[in-house]
Amino acid sequence: MPKLIAASILSADFTRLGEEIKTVAAAGADIIHFDVMDGHFVPNLTVGPMVLKAVRKITKLPIDAHLMVANPDQVLEDYIAAGANYLSVHVEVCHHLHRTLQKIKQLGAKAGVALNPHTPIASLGYILEEIDFILVMTVNPGFGGQNFIPAAFKKVSELQEIRAKHQLSFMIEVDGGIKVDNIQQVSQAGVDIFVAGSEIFHSKDYSETIKKMRQGM
């Protein structure tokens, strides 16, 4: 399974977002990561489907929309129609998670489940076969630029063991605090998709930063 870098535009310069996305794509990013925050599930507010639709027009890269919202079922169709290829929802707010995942797939996107740092893997016990990817939050959701929570290594390792033991195909994604100096250790735990925001967009050379990240994967 290839290891992929998802550039989180939460850390990009929104005054020139189009240019930022084109630059990071040219620098070697595999995916554009799109954080959606509603001010309820998390304390911050970010962007909506209209911005995603605009992003879709300027890049051919897959768009990974992470819905940090209290009512994901009400907006799934909006984000997929706007151009999301991957869509993750939080298990903490989905009362009928199986149905939500099936809806995402029916709408034509890869279906993912996000886990907050305190949320156990056991919450996914009976639907692992329905999941295309699991997004392990390695920081508390809501803000960019936070430090990686070391306990996430154990969660990722356990997911990797479950995947291998039961011959499942879900991808493991991590989001939060991913940097050049820790990506090797994170990769060795079994991660497939690495979401990086500030490490890329706050660097002087996106290409060089992504190159160094790949060398550690």
C-alpha positions in Angstrom: 0.0 0.0 0.0 1.5 3.4 -1.0 2.2 6.0 1.6 0.7 9.3 0.8 1.1 12.9 2.0 -2.0 15.0 2.4 -1.4 18.8 2.6 -3.8 20.4 5.0 -4.9 23.8 3.6 -5.9 24.9 7.1 -2.4 26.2 7.4 -2.3 27.8 3.9 -2.4 31.5 3.2 -6.1 32.0 2.4 -5.5 35.3 0.8 -3.9 33.4 -2.1 -5.4 29.9 -1.6 -5.5 29.0 -5.3 -1.8 29.7 -5.7 -1.0 27.8 -2.5 -2.8 24.7 -3.7 -1.1 24.8 -7.1 2.3 25.2 -5.4 1.9 22.4 -3.0 0.6 20.1 -5.7 3.6 20.9 -7.8 5.8 20.3 -4.8 4.7 16.6 -4.6 1.6 16.4 -2.3 -0.6 13.5 -3.1 -3.9 14.7 -1.6 -5.4 18.0 -0.6 -6.8 17.8 3.0 -9.8 20.0 3.7 -10.8 20.6 7.3 -14.4 21.5 8.0 -15.2 22.9 11.5 -18.6 24.1 12.6 -18.0 25.9 15.9 -20.1 23.2 17.7 -18.3 19.9 17.5 -15.0 21.9 17.7 -14.6 25.5 18.9 -13.4 26.8 15.6 -15.0 27.7 12.3 -13.4 27.1 8.9 -14.7 26.6 5.4 -17.7 25.1 3.6 -18.7 23.4 0.4 -18.4 26.5 -1.7 -14.7 26.8 -1.0 -14.3 23.1 -1.6 -16.0 23.5 -5.0 -13.6 26.3 -5.8 -10.6 24.1 -4.8 -11.9 21.3 -7.0 -11.7 23.6 -10.0 -8.0 24.2 -9.6 -6.5 20.8 -8.8 -6.7 17.3 -10.1 -5.5 15.9 -6.8 -7.9 13.9 -4.6 -9.6 16.0 -2.0 -9.9 14.6 1.5 -12.7 16.3 3.5 -12.6 15.8 7.2 -16.0 16.8 8.7 -15.5 18.0 12.3 -19.1 18.9 12.6 -22.0 18.0 14.9 -24.4 17.0 12.1 -22.4 15.2 9.3 -25.4 13.4 7.9 -27.0 16.7 6.9 -24.0 17.8 4.8 -22.5 14.7 3.3 -24.1 15.3 -0.1 -23.0 18.9 -0.2 -19.3 18.1 0.2 -19.2 15.2 -2.1 -21.2 17.1 -4.8 -18.6 19.9 -4.4 -15.8 17.5 -5.2 -14.6 15.5 -2.2 -13.1 12.1 -3.0 -12.5 11.0 0.6 -14.9 12.0 3.3 -14.4 11.2 7.0 -16.9 11.7 9.8 -16.4 11.4 13.6 -17.7 8.3 15.4 -18.4 10.5 18.4 -21.3 12.2 16.6 -22.7 9.5 14.3 -25.5 7.7 15.9 -26.0 5.4 12.9 -22.5 5.1 11.7 -23.0 2.1 9.4 -25.8 4.0 7.6 -23.6 7.1 7.3 -20.7 5.2 5.8 -23.1 3.5 3.3 -24.4 6.9 2.3 -20.9 8.3 1.6 -20.1 5.3 -0.6 -23.4 5.6 -2.5 -22.6 9.2 -3.2 -19.3 8.1 -4.8 -16.6 8.9 -2.2 -14.3 6.9 0.0 -15.8 6.5 3.5 -13.7 7.3 6.5 -14.2 7.4 10.3 -12.2 9.8 12.5 -11.3 9.1 16.1 -10.5 11.8 18.6 -7.4 11.1 20.8 -9.5 9.7 23.7 -11.8 7.6 21.5 -11.1 3.8 21.6 -10.7 1.6 18.6 -13.4 -0.6 20.1 -16.0 1.9 19.0 -15.5 0.6 15.4 -15.6 -3.1 16.3 -18.5 -4.2 14.2 -18.1 -2.0 11.1 -14.4 -2.3 10.3 -15.2 -4.1 7.1 -17.3 -1.1 5.9 -14.5 1.5 6.4 -12.2 2.6 3.6 -9.9 4.6 5.9 -9.6 5.4 9.6 -8.4 8.9 10.5 -6.5 8.9 13.9 -6.4 12.3 15.4 -3.0 12.8 16.8 -4.0 16.2 18.3 -7.3 17.4 19.7 -9.3 18.6 16.7 -10.1 22.3 16.2 -6.8 24.1 15.6 -3.7 23.7 13.5 -0.1 23.7 14.7 -0.5 21.5 17.8 2.0 19.0 19.0 1.7 15.3 18.3 0.1 13.3 21.2 2.5 10.3 21.7 -0.3 7.9 22.8 -1.5 7.9 19.2 1.4 5.5 18.4 -0.3 2.8 20.3 -3.7 3.4 18.6 -2.1 3.2 15.2 -0.1 0.1 16.0 -3.3 -1.6 17.3 -5.1 -0.7 14.1 -2.3 -2.1 12.0 -2.4 -5.4 14.0 -6.2 -5.6 13.5 -5.9 -5.0 9.8 -3.3 -7.6 9.4 -5.0 -10.2 11.6 -8.4 -9.9 9.9 -7.0 -9.2 6.4 -8.8 -5.9 6.1 -8.0 -3.2 3.6 -8.8 0.0 5.3 -6.1 2.7 5.2 -4.7 4.4 8.3 -4.5 8.2 8.3 -3.0 10.4 10.9 -3.7 14.1 11.4 -1.9 16.5 13.7 1.7 17.4 14.6 3.2 15.5 11.7 6.7 16.8 11.1 9.9 15.9 9.3 11.5 14.8 12.5 8.8 12.4 13.6 7.3 11.0 10.4 9.7 8.0 10.3 8.5 6.8 13.7 4.8 7.5 12.8 5.3 5.6 9.5 6.8 2.6 11.2 3.7 2.3 13.3 1.7 1.4 10.1 0.4 4.7 8.8 -0.6 5.1 5.1 -1.7 8.7 4.8 0.1 11.6 6.6 -1.8 14.9 7.0 0.6 17.8 7.3 -0.3 21.4 7.5 2.0 23.9 9.2 5.1 21.8 8.6 4.5 22.3 4.8 2.8 25.6 4.5 5.0 27.4 7.1 8.2 26.2 5.5 10.2 28.2 3.0 10.4 25.4 0.4 7.3 23.1 0.1 9.2 20.8 -2.3 12.1 20.3 0.0 9.9 19.7 3.0 7.8 17.1 1.2 10.9 15.5 -0.1 12.3 15.2 3.4 9.0 13.8 4.7 9.0 11.1 2.0 12.6 10.1 2.9 11.3 9.3 6.4 8.2 7.4 5.4 
